[in-house]
Amino acid sequence: MTVLDSLPVPIVQAPMAGGVSTPELAAAVSQAGGLGFLAAGYQSAEGLRGQIRAVRRLTDRPFGVNLFVPGEQDADAEALARYRDRLEAEAALYGAELGEPVADDDGWADKLTVVRESRVPVVSFTFGCPNAAAVADLKRHASEVVVTVTSAVEARQAADAGADALCVQGPEAGGHRGTFTNPERLDDVSLLPLLRRVSATVDVPLIAAGGLSHGREVAAVLVAGARAAQLGTVFLRCPESGANPVHKAALTDPSFPGTTVTRAFSGRPARGLINRFVLDHSAGAPAAYPHVHHLTRGLRAAAVRVGDAEAMSLWAGQGHPFAVERPAGELVETLGAQVREAIAEVARRLART
């Protein structure tokens, strides 16, 4: 039996990098019967090792760790220079220094070593698919491997590499798109049709992700063939979340007109709340990750320091207005109850036909 099959509640807490997915959040979700996740992105290997230990002190339930797969290291230097020039006035406004738009692999090898040595129950990957040898090595160290995919083509590649399960991410999802490459044009196939395409291509367990915020929606993707549903934005306002208070408040603030996909903050497409920075700079942002991420890091940190939501990366899925402030364990229990009721209601309706 896989970890997904053993979950009392078919809820996976999305790994959210940058300090949001705390050990307390992951442990609370797992303890309540879901699958909590740590996010290895943007932290050191030793920091990750410490977080894994912290989760294990809080729960004996299975949990996961997500890693970023290194991608293209080349970028258009002229486009980056133009974007840097464009942001100079923005940086001056906040008294911030722009960073160097350099490439890195986010400590890939060291973090692989950490999750392998720590025998993490579930290891997931975003921005690409590790090779078959890396997947097999993790399996030998008692880890189940999940790869985030956004198309049937990516799903086939991940299944061929030996992935135990796939996280099928629709465009409704908040935060970065998990595409294997950084394309100029994104596929806009929504979650339910995407699940159909992927399930017709591969025969591996699927986790559905993309704007889900209620048990009825979770029930819908389960009926559509998913083994579990992955939710992120609805966990942002939980007290265990490491999201900035300004970000938490913005999720339900009617002054934000909705979400859009932008490269303005990182150079990779990501869905977040529409604010001034997104409106002013999306058109000029090059497809260059992690170069743009490093370029804007100081500017984003300065906006956080002064509490200016108009220049922060407010990642959010399309279900963001339904995020509520409640303990993560209680949220998992509520979602589980909603799933059971939704499925029971369908059964009652079918019984009447």
ZINORCOR-V314190 format. One record per backbone hydrogen bond with DSSP energy under -1.0 kcal/mol. CO is the residue of the C=O (numbers start at 1). NH is the residue of the N-H. If there is no record, write none. Layout:
<<CO/NH> <CO/NH>>
This chain:
<<2/6> <4/7> <9/11> <10/229> <11/35> <12/231> <16/21> <20/22> <20/242> <22/26> <23/27> <24/28> <25/29> <26/30> <27/31> <28/32> <29/34> <30/33> <33/9> <35/13> <36/64> <38/66> <40/43> <44/48> <45/49> <46/50> <47/51> <48/52> <49/53> <50/54> <51/55> <52/56> <53/57> <54/58> <55/59> <63/122> <64/38> <65/124> <66/40> <67/126> <76/80> <77/81> <78/82> <79/83> <80/84> <81/85> <82/86> <83/87> <87/91> <88/92> <89/93> <91/96> <100/102> <107/111> <108/112> <109/113> <110/114> <111/115> <112/116> <113/117> <114/118> <115/120> <121/144> <122/65> <123/146> <124/67> <125/148> <126/69> <131/135> <132/136> <133/137> <134/138> <135/139> <136/140> <138/143> <139/142> <144/123> <145/164> <145/165> <146/125> <147/167> <149/169> <151/155> <152/156> <153/157> <154/158> <155/159> <156/160> <157/161> <158/163> <159/162> <165/147> <166/207> <167/149> <168/209> <170/173> <172/318> <175/271> <190/194> <191/195> <192/196> <193/197> <194/198> <195/199> <196/200> <198/201> <198/202> <205/166> <206/227> <206/228> <207/168> <208/230> <209/170> <214/218> <215/219> <216/220> <217/221> <218/222> <219/223> <220/224> <221/226> <222/225> <228/208> <229/12> <231/14> <232/235> <233/236> <235/238> <238/241> <244/248> <245/249> <246/250> <247/251> <250/253> <253/256> <258/274> <260/272> <262/270> <263/267> <266/293> <269/177> <270/262> <271/175> <271/316> <272/260> <275/279> <276/280> <277/281> <278/282> <286/288> <288/292> <290/294> <291/295> <292/296> <295/99> <296/300> <297/301> <298/302> <299/303> <300/304> <301/305> <302/306> <303/308> <308/311> <310/277> <312/314> <313/315> <314/273> <317/320> <319/322> <320/323> <324/326> <327/331> <328/332> <329/333> <330/334> <331/335> <332/336> <333/337> <334/338> <335/339> <336/340> <337/341> <338/342> <339/343> <340/344> <341/345> <342/346> <343/347> <344/348> <345/349> <346/350> <347/351> <348/352> <350/353>>
